[in-house]
Amino acid sequence: MTIPSDRAAGAPVLDPLAGLRTAGGPEFDVYLTGTVFLDIIFTGLDSAPVRGTESWARGMGSSPGGIANMATALARLGLRTALAAAFGDDMYGEYCWEALSRGEGIDLGQSRTVPGWHSPVTVSMAYEGERTMISHGHEAPPPETPAPASPVRAEAAVALLEPGRREEWIGNAARAGSRVFADVGWDDTGRWDPADLADLEHCEAFLPNAEEAMRYTRTDCPRAAARALAERVPLAVVTMGEKGAYAADGRTGETAEVPAIVVEALDPTGAGDVFVAGFVTGTLAGWPLADRLAFACLTAALSVQEFGGSLSAPGWVEIAAWWQHVRSYDDQSRGTLRRYAFLDGLLPCAARPWPLRRAQPTLGFRGA
């Protein structure tokens, strides 16, 4: 079975927190929980499929998806990552488990294989810079869901908030010392009531996209929305798509804005997860707010140039290759060179040639 990752390829994984860990500290850097999907991604479509016709895609890929996108992104950035999830006992579940545990080095000690339960599946079609997804699955039976009430001890935890629903593990993780970073999904109820996000009281940072942030704050500007959210959570980070990202620190009053990196997007699947992973990495490493924001924008930009969510998550080798490539051109924006100069003290000296291609377009080949 082919497992596309830095670890599987024998490439060293840079540890951004190596100098910060202490004896007796948490075993893990990040804990997260959620649903793992098998993602099947079709790329290279010129337009949306038309009813009654057959469309051929120029590219495709398969990989663990759902919460696996963020877990993989964190692990590839060198963070010791623990994931609690249910896995089907079918071939899809077996593949996802092996890809995450052996291929990416993610700890699945709080995960379980559920007998008789098939893996959730998502088919994603990428075209015109957007995506259309079709998913199928059934909720895993107890006790595999909901998440364990007492998660493993970790420096940080990433939570996906569901409007109107509390998750016991989030409060427990915060009380145990984890710094909780929260994302949120679309509010299908249409209420967009901040009171429905009760677990925000346990969170250090909240990272919605611009549309979600403006709806929850009843504002018409992403920056105003971030400042309003910073009154409820210590740090609010609002992603603005092609316009970059904006952050407001409610404790210090500091704000930061970083423009997006212009790239040719192949597939946006998982870009938001990769952004969160980049921001969490910079926060745990103690970087300045603007550097954290820039790093998150960079990792997200690199991810959309490949297909798939977890397949496209960049590691330090990809980041180093991008930085080497950017500095080799005299016509590069001086602003870009200044904005990412902090990478010089982080990256390995040698990098593979740009552009890189690591993702494999199949569930895996059987060895001879």
C-alpha positions as CSV (number, residue, x, y, z in Angstrom):
1,M,0.0,0.0,0.0
2,T,1.4,3.4,-1.0
3,I,1.3,5.9,1.9
4,P,2.3,9.4,0.6
5,S,3.9,11.3,3.4
6,D,7.3,12.8,4.5
7,R,7.6,9.9,7.0
8,A,6.9,7.3,4.4
9,A,9.3,8.9,2.0
10,G,12.1,8.9,4.6
11,A,12.2,12.7,4.7
12,P,13.0,14.3,8.1
13,V,10.1,16.0,9.9
14,L,11.1,19.3,11.4
15,D,9.9,19.7,15.0
16,P,9.0,23.4,15.6
17,L,8.4,22.8,19.3
18,A,11.6,20.8,20.0
19,G,13.1,23.6,22.1
20,L,9.9,24.3,24.1
21,R,9.0,20.9,25.5
22,T,9.8,20.2,29.1
23,A,10.1,17.0,31.1
24,G,6.7,16.0,32.5
25,G,4.9,18.0,29.9
26,P,1.9,16.6,27.9
27,E,2.6,13.6,25.7
28,F,0.9,15.2,22.7
29,D,1.0,18.6,21.1
30,V,-2.6,18.5,19.7
31,Y,-5.7,16.4,20.3
32,L,-8.7,16.4,18.0
33,T,-11.7,14.3,17.3
34,G,-14.3,13.9,14.6
35,T,-15.5,11.8,11.7
36,V,-13.0,10.3,9.3
37,F,-14.2,9.9,5.7
38,L,-12.7,8.2,2.7
39,D,-12.4,11.0,0.2
40,I,-12.5,10.4,-3.5
41,I,-11.6,13.5,-5.4
42,F,-12.0,14.2,-9.1
43,T,-10.1,17.1,-10.6
44,G,-9.6,18.7,-14.0
45,L,-13.3,19.1,-14.7
46,D,-14.0,22.1,-17.0
47,S,-17.4,22.6,-15.6
48,A,-20.1,21.1,-13.3
49,P,-21.4,17.7,-14.5
50,V,-24.6,18.0,-16.6
51,R,-27.5,15.7,-15.8
52,G,-27.9,12.9,-18.3
53,T,-24.3,13.1,-19.5
54,E,-21.0,11.4,-18.6
55,S,-18.1,13.7,-17.5
56,W,-14.4,12.6,-17.6
57,A,-12.0,14.1,-15.1
58,R,-8.4,14.6,-15.9
59,G,-7.2,13.7,-12.4
60,M,-8.4,11.9,-9.3
61,G,-7.2,11.0,-5.9
62,S,-8.2,9.1,-2.8
63,S,-7.3,9.8,0.8
64,P,-8.6,9.9,4.4
65,G,-10.8,13.0,4.7
66,G,-13.0,14.8,7.2
67,I,-11.1,15.3,10.5
68,A,-8.2,13.4,8.9
69,N,-7.4,16.5,6.8
70,M,-6.5,18.6,9.9
71,A,-4.8,15.7,11.7
72,T,-2.6,15.1,8.8
73,A,-1.8,18.8,8.4
74,L,-0.8,19.0,12.0
75,A,1.4,15.9,11.9
76,R,3.2,17.0,8.7
77,L,4.1,20.2,10.5
78,G,5.9,18.1,13.1
79,L,3.3,18.3,15.9
80,R,2.7,15.1,18.0
81,T,-1.0,14.6,17.1
82,A,-3.6,12.4,18.7
83,L,-6.9,11.6,17.0
84,A,-10.0,10.0,18.5
85,A,-12.3,8.7,15.7
86,A,-14.4,5.8,14.7
87,F,-13.2,3.7,11.7
88,G,-15.3,1.2,9.7
89,D,-14.1,-2.4,9.6
90,D,-14.2,-2.4,5.8
91,M,-11.3,-1.9,3.4
92,Y,-11.8,1.8,3.3
93,G,-11.5,2.0,7.1
94,E,-8.4,-0.2,7.1
95,Y,-6.8,2.0,4.5
96,C,-7.6,5.2,6.4
97,W,-6.3,3.8,9.7
98,E,-3.0,2.6,8.1
99,A,-2.6,5.9,6.2
100,L,-3.0,7.9,9.3
101,S,-1.1,5.8,11.9
102,R,1.7,4.3,9.8
103,G,1.9,6.9,7.1
104,E,1.5,10.1,9.0
105,G,2.5,9.0,12.6
106,I,-0.8,10.1,14.1
107,D,-1.6,8.4,17.4
108,L,-5.0,6.5,17.2
109,G,-4.9,5.2,20.8
110,Q,-8.4,6.7,21.5
111,S,-9.8,5.6,18.1
112,R,-11.7,2.4,17.5
113,T,-12.7,0.1,14.7
114,V,-16.4,-0.5,14.7
115,P,-17.5,-4.0,13.7
116,G,-20.2,-4.0,11.1
117,W,-20.0,-0.3,10.4
118,H,-19.0,1.0,6.9
119,S,-16.8,4.0,6.4
120,P,-18.4,7.3,5.5
121,V,-17.5,8.3,2.0
122,T,-17.3,11.7,0.2
123,V,-16.9,12.2,-3.5
124,S,-15.6,15.7,-4.3
125,M,-15.5,17.3,-7.8
126,A,-13.2,20.3,-8.2
127,Y,-13.8,22.8,-11.1
128,E,-13.5,26.5,-11.7
129,G,-11.8,27.0,-8.3
130,E,-14.7,25.5,-6.4
131,R,-15.9,22.1,-5.4
132,T,-19.1,20.1,-5.2
133,M,-19.3,17.2,-2.8
134,I,-21.6,14.2,-2.3
135,S,-21.3,12.3,1.0
136,H,-22.8,9.1,2.4
137,G,-22.5,7.5,5.8
138,H,-24.2,6.6,9.1
139,E,-23.3,7.8,12.6
140,A,-21.1,5.3,14.4
141,P,-22.9,3.5,17.2
142,P,-21.9,4.1,20.9
143,P,-19.4,4.0,22.6
144,E,-17.2,5.2,19.7
145,T,-19.2,8.4,19.5
146,P,-19.4,11.0,20.9
147,A,-15.8,11.7,21.7
148,P,-14.2,10.4,24.9
149,A,-15.2,12.7,27.7
150,S,-11.6,12.7,29.0
151,P,-9.2,13.2,26.1
152,V,-5.5,12.6,26.2
153,R,-3.4,15.3,27.7
154,A,-2.2,17.7,25.1
155,E,-0.8,21.3,24.8
156,A,-3.7,22.1,22.5
157,A,-7.0,20.8,21.2
158,V,-8.9,21.6,18.0
159,A,-12.7,21.6,18.3
160,L,-15.4,21.9,15.6
161,L,-18.3,23.6,17.3
162,E,-21.8,22.6,16.4
163,P,-24.4,25.4,16.9
164,G,-26.7,24.6,19.9
165,R,-24.7,21.6,21.1
166,R,-22.2,21.3,23.9
167,E,-19.3,18.8,23.9
168,E,-18.3,17.6,27.3
169,W,-14.7,16.9,26.2
170,I,-14.0,20.5,25.2
171,G,-14.5,21.8,28.7
172,N,-12.6,18.9,30.2
173,A,-9.7,19.5,27.8
174,A,-9.6,23.2,28.7
175,R,-9.7,22.5,32.5
176,A,-6.8,20.0,32.0
177,G,-4.7,22.8,30.5
178,S,-5.2,22.4,26.8
179,R,-5.4,25.5,24.7
180,V,-8.6,25.0,22.6
181,F,-8.8,26.3,19.1
182,A,-12.3,26.3,17.6
183,D,-13.6,26.1,14.1
184,V,-17.3,26.1,13.2
185,G,-19.5,24.7,10.5
186,W,-22.4,26.3,8.6
187,D,-25.5,26.9,10.8
188,D,-28.2,25.0,8.9
189,T,-30.8,26.4,11.3
190,G,-30.2,29.9,10.0
191,R,-30.2,31.3,13.6
192,W,-26.6,32.4,13.7
193,D,-27.0,33.1,17.4
194,P,-23.7,33.5,19.3
195,A,-25.4,32.0,22.3
196,D,-25.5,28.7,20.4
197,L,-21.7,28.6,20.6
198,A,-21.6,28.0,24.3
199,D,-18.3,26.1,24.2
200,L,-16.5,29.3,23.1
201,E,-16.1,30.0,26.8
202,H,-13.5,27.2,26.9
203,C,-11.6,28.4,23.8
204,E,-8.5,30.4,23.4
205,A,-9.1,31.1,19.7
206,F,-12.0,31.0,17.2
207,L,-11.3,30.7,13.5
208,P,-14.4,31.1,11.4
209,N,-14.5,32.2,7.7
210,A,-15.7,35.7,6.8
211,E,-19.3,34.8,6.0
212,E,-19.7,32.8,9.3
213,A,-18.1,35.6,11.4
214,M,-20.2,38.3,9.9
215,R,-23.4,36.3,10.4
216,Y,-22.7,35.6,14.0
217,T,-21.8,39.2,14.8
218,R,-24.4,40.9,12.6
219,T,-21.7,43.0,10.9
220,D,-20.9,43.6,7.2
221,C,-17.1,43.6,7.4
222,P,-14.8,40.7,8.3
223,R,-12.5,42.9,10.3
224,A,-15.3,44.3,12.4
225,A,-16.6,40.8,12.9
226,A,-13.2,39.7,14.2
227,R,-13.0,42.6,16.6
228,A,-16.6,41.8,17.8
229,L,-15.7,38.1,18.3
230,A,-12.6,39.1,20.2
231,E,-14.9,40.4,22.9
232,R,-16.1,36.8,23.5
233,V,-12.9,34.8,22.9
234,P,-9.3,35.8,23.6
235,L,-8.3,35.5,19.9
236,A,-10.5,35.8,16.8
237,V,-9.1,34.9,13.4
238,V,-11.3,35.4,10.3
239,T,-10.3,33.9,7.0
240,M,-11.2,36.0,3.9
241,G,-10.5,33.6,1.0
242,E,-8.6,35.4,-1.7
243,K,-8.2,38.5,0.5
244,G,-6.2,36.7,3.1
245,A,-6.9,36.7,6.9
246,Y,-7.4,39.1,9.8
247,A,-6.9,38.5,13.5
248,A,-7.8,40.4,16.6
249,D,-6.4,39.7,20.0
250,G,-9.0,40.6,22.7
251,R,-6.4,40.5,25.5
252,T,-3.9,42.9,24.1
253,G,-5.9,44.8,21.4
254,E,-3.4,43.8,18.8
255,T,-4.6,43.2,15.3
256,A,-2.9,41.7,12.2
257,E,-3.9,41.3,8.5
258,V,-2.0,39.2,5.9
259,P,-2.9,39.0,2.2
260,A,-3.4,35.7,0.6
261,I,-0.7,34.2,-1.6
262,V,-1.7,34.1,-5.2
263,V,-1.6,30.6,-6.6
264,E,-3.2,28.5,-9.3
265,A,-5.8,26.5,-7.3
266,L,-6.4,22.9,-8.3
267,D,-8.6,21.8,-5.4
268,P,-9.7,23.8,-2.3
269,T,-10.6,20.7,-0.3
270,G,-9.2,20.9,3.2
271,A,-7.6,24.4,2.8
272,G,-9.5,25.7,5.9
273,D,-8.2,22.7,7.9
274,V,-4.6,23.3,6.8
275,F,-5.0,27.0,7.7
276,V,-6.0,26.1,11.3
277,A,-3.1,23.6,11.5
278,G,-0.6,26.3,10.4
279,F,-2.0,28.8,12.9
280,V,-2.0,26.3,15.8
281,T,1.6,25.4,15.0
282,G,2.7,29.0,15.1
283,T,0.8,29.7,18.3
284,L,2.3,26.8,20.2
285,A,5.8,27.8,18.9
286,G,5.2,31.3,20.3
287,W,5.5,33.3,17.1
288,P,4.2,36.9,16.8
289,L,0.6,37.1,15.7
290,A,1.3,38.4,12.2
291,D,3.8,35.5,11.6
292,R,1.3,33.0,12.7
293,L,-1.3,34.5,10.3
294,A,1.2,34.5,7.4
295,F,2.3,30.9,8.0
296,A,-1.4,29.8,8.1
297,C,-2.1,31.6,4.8
298,L,1.0,30.0,3.3
299,T,0.2,26.4,4.2
300,A,-3.4,26.9,3.0
301,A,-2.1,28.3,-0.3
302,L,0.3,25.4,-0.8
303,S,-2.5,22.9,-0.1
304,V,-4.8,24.1,-2.9
305,Q,-2.2,23.4,-5.5
306,E,-2.7,19.6,-5.0
307,F,-5.8,17.5,-5.0
308,G,-7.4,16.2,-1.9
309,G,-7.5,17.3,1.7
310,S,-5.0,15.2,3.6
311,L,-3.1,14.4,0.4
312,S,-2.3,18.1,-0.2
313,A,-1.3,19.2,3.3
314,P,2.2,20.6,3.0
315,G,5.1,19.5,5.2
316,W,8.3,21.5,6.0
317,V,10.0,20.2,2.8
318,E,7.2,21.7,0.7
319,I,7.4,25.0,2.6
320,A,11.2,25.1,2.3
321,A,11.0,24.5,-1.5
322,W,8.4,27.3,-1.9
323,W,10.6,29.7,0.1
324,Q,13.7,28.7,-1.9
325,H,11.7,29.2,-5.1
326,V,10.3,32.6,-4.1
327,R,13.8,34.0,-3.2
328,S,15.3,32.9,-6.5
329,Y,13.3,35.4,-8.5
330,D,14.4,39.1,-8.6
331,D,11.0,40.3,-9.4
332,Q,9.4,39.0,-6.2
333,S,7.5,41.5,-4.2
334,R,9.7,43.0,-1.4
335,G,6.7,42.8,0.8
336,T,6.4,39.0,0.4
337,L,10.1,38.6,1.1
338,R,9.9,40.7,4.2
339,R,6.7,39.1,5.4
340,Y,8.1,35.5,5.2
341,A,11.7,36.3,6.3
342,F,10.9,34.6,9.6
343,L,11.1,31.3,7.7
344,D,14.9,31.6,7.4
345,G,15.4,30.6,11.0
346,L,13.1,27.6,10.8
347,L,13.6,25.8,7.5
348,P,16.0,23.0,6.6
349,C,18.9,24.2,4.4
350,A,18.2,21.9,1.6
351,A,14.9,21.5,-0.2
352,R,13.7,19.4,-3.1
353,P,13.1,21.2,-6.4
354,W,9.9,23.2,-6.9
355,P,7.2,22.4,-7.8
356,L,6.7,19.2,-5.7
357,R,4.4,16.4,-6.4
358,R,3.8,13.9,-3.6
359,A,0.2,12.8,-3.6
360,Q,-0.7,9.5,-5.1
361,P,-4.0,9.1,-7.0
362,T,-5.1,5.8,-5.7
363,L,-6.0,3.9,-2.5
364,G,-2.6,2.2,-2.9
365,F,-0.8,-0.4,-4.8
366,R,-0.2,-3.8,-3.4
367,G,3.5,-4.7,-3.2
368,A,4.9,-7.7,-5.1
